[in-house]
Amino acid sequence: MTDLVRVALIGAGRAGLVHGRNFSTGVPGARLVAIADPVAEARQRVAAELGCRRTLADPLDAATDDGVDAVVVASPTFTHAAVAVAALQAGKHVLCEKPLASSLEEAERIQAAADGSSGTLMMGFMRRFDAGFARVAERIAAGDVGDPVFVRSTGRGPGLPPEWANDPRRSAGLIAEVNSHDLDTVRWLSTREFERVYAAGRAAKRPDLAARYPGFVDLVAVTCELSEGGLAQVDGACPADYGYDARVEVYGTEGVVMAGDPRAGTALLVRADGAVADPVRSWRELFADAYRAEDAHLVRVARGEEAPRAGVGDGVAALRAALAVNRSLREGQPVQVTG
Ligand SMILES: NC(=O)c1ccc[n+]([C@@H]2O[C@H](COP(=O)([O-])OP(=O)(O)OC[C@H]3O[C@@H](n4cnc5c(N)ncnc54)[C@H](O)[C@@H]3O)[C@@H](O)[C@H]2O)c1
């Protein structure tokens, strides 16, 4: 590997553009060298914006290219396994967007490839890089709330994701597309594993999508039993319309610690006719610094300077929990999360 970590972006859509902008402007030690997307318009538009000269139609060519050290997998969830496995087998480092895959079989193939690779896979769980969430983790590690026996985590997206993501067979559903972050947050902050989940869901705003895609829900509430007697509640909604909303509260035996605020900044306007705060419009805005820190972490992981903050095992664990939630939604029963 040269001094610079040469990064290929796989998937020039919503998430890809966030990482692409970071790597083309603001991540020391990295250079964006290629953009791969089977849709010519997407790869050319993003390459033009980012000033990247090399574009490829076949993501596997980028994932195995000799001139690439690390790949960012930001393609649709059902394509992650093919790209990540090829990249790992070619010894590349991988930043894989969440969820790790759309099925456990795919996730286990990625894990096996990571285990046999000189490259390392890190998960795109950007909340681990957010100052507020990281402070909560520090407080817990310092013992400030005692034993963190309960986590409540809320994740709501403003607008519907791309069409493929409304189909649970391709995205693993709302709980994976929006709430993978919450499932990871629960494990991270409780320092416990999922044991059993009981979920209820509704197509409260978009029954038309439930008719088109079996298993579609736009509102979900999950009660979770964790190892060592822990409990958690995760709720998700999308489209929430009012903005992006990511909040966590960790109750411990000696206190409570929380992070996340759906208001952008702290300005609150109060007038005789009411009080107004600006909502956070999107995940790009709320977690802009976290995505930059995550991308900078990829450089240090690729150089062997740091172990991934969230690795392939964390991706598998969050997906296992998400798939158990989907089964609970189907069966109307609590489901054991086997691992
Ligand atoms: N961490 C986050 O906050 C976050 C936010 C949004 C999306 N995501 C995740 O990022 C991934 C992409 O989501 P998105 O919303 O950007 O999707 P998107 O549909 O906006 O973009 C996906 C892009 O990948 C391209 N593509 C299609 N098939 C491909 C293939 N086989 N190989 C490579 N590229 C292919 C598409 O042409 C499109 O340009 C998903 O896994 C999603 O869950 C994560």
The ligand as an ORCA input file, in Angstrom:
! r2SCAN-3c Opt
* xyz 0 1
  N     -25.329      4.879      7.428
  C     -26.390      5.518      7.006
  O     -26.848      6.421      7.683
  C     -27.031      5.162      5.697
  C     -27.869      6.093      5.086
  C     -28.458      5.729      3.860
  C     -28.222      4.491      3.307
  N     -27.410      3.602      3.955
  C     -27.147      2.279      3.378
  O     -26.332      2.474      2.223
  C     -26.668      1.527      1.218
  C     -27.104      2.293     -0.047
  O     -28.283      2.990      0.234
  P     -28.696      4.321     -0.574
  O     -29.838      4.884      0.158
  O     -27.484      5.136     -0.837
  O     -29.208      3.655     -1.928
  P     -29.397      4.359     -3.353
  O     -30.410      3.544     -4.063
  O     -29.583      5.825     -3.173
  O     -27.977      4.178     -4.047
  C     -27.470      2.944     -4.418
  C     -26.593      3.114     -5.648
  O     -25.987      1.854     -5.913
  C     -26.117      1.580     -7.306
  N     -26.128      0.119     -7.498
  C     -27.164     -0.694     -7.800
  N     -26.742     -1.991     -7.874
  C     -25.423     -1.960     -7.602
  C     -24.432     -2.950     -7.520
  N     -24.707     -4.248     -7.756
  N     -23.203     -2.572     -7.215
  C     -22.896     -1.264     -6.997
  N     -23.793     -0.268     -7.066
  C     -25.047     -0.617     -7.358
  C     -27.380      2.261     -7.751
  O     -27.342      2.535     -9.147
  C     -27.356      3.538     -6.894
  O     -26.661      4.580     -7.556
  C     -27.780      0.660      1.798
  O     -27.231     -0.500      2.345
  C     -28.379      1.548      2.885
  O     -28.998      0.806      3.925
  C     -26.800      3.932      5.119
*
